[in-house]
Amino acid sequence: MTGAWRTDRVGSALRGENPAVMRRLDAGFAAIGDTQFLPGYSVLLTDDPAVERLSELPRSRRLAFLSDMDLLGEAVERACRRMESGFRRVNLEILGNTDGFLHAHVWPRYEWEPEDLVRRPVWLYPREMWGAERYALGPRHVPLREAVGEELDRLAGRDEWTAPP
């Protein structure tokens, strides 16, 4: 997956041009992560490109974003439990240290992870893994991506895909 959408993830999602977007949610977009060294890694993107941190949202939008993060986390958990061996749990994170827009990370964790990393923050994985071609999002991730989307639909009470605007 390459393209200019990476330089404007939120804007491209709003325009319906971000290919990583799985579903439009109440306060953002559920997107599959660029790297899949932990299969099912997903990101919740804000739907307001001007918002950099959670505290900038009015309380109702803040709660909606956190609710979407919970929804995406549960969808990833359900899909990964069903499709990936050794699924352990999901970690949810809002860090805001690198990208200048509000987003949340949903990291599935697995029993097969290296012993020195399995119970530690994902950010301690070696840097070379993050950009390695073998972990790059691609066609082999379509079934898991679809499974997460289907779980989002079930959890949100939807019968079918809701396309981004």
C-alpha angles and dihedrals in degrees: 000000000000133000149104091284088084091069092053107027096163096042092047090049091051090050092048091245102111107102092196092065112109099176143354110240131188097274104013150346129291107222133179113240123256091234124049106187082127100043113233097028106161139177133214109216122200116243091222112072092196093062114094101170139026092246091063092067122087110253095259092052091043090055091046091052092049090048090052089050089053091048093050091046092054092045091052090047093051094045095045093045088055100040110027127064119235097019109174112170146312126260119206120203139176106187110150096191100125115018120059096226134071113267139148128218122223110197121185111209127209140202090231093064116114111281092239091055108031094089097032133081115289089233089074092069111112114276092234090066093059095065100027113131092224090064097040117122109262147139093301088066095057095097093052092043090052091047091054090048092050091050090050089054093049093047093047091047092246124145097202146013117298106212120220114254 
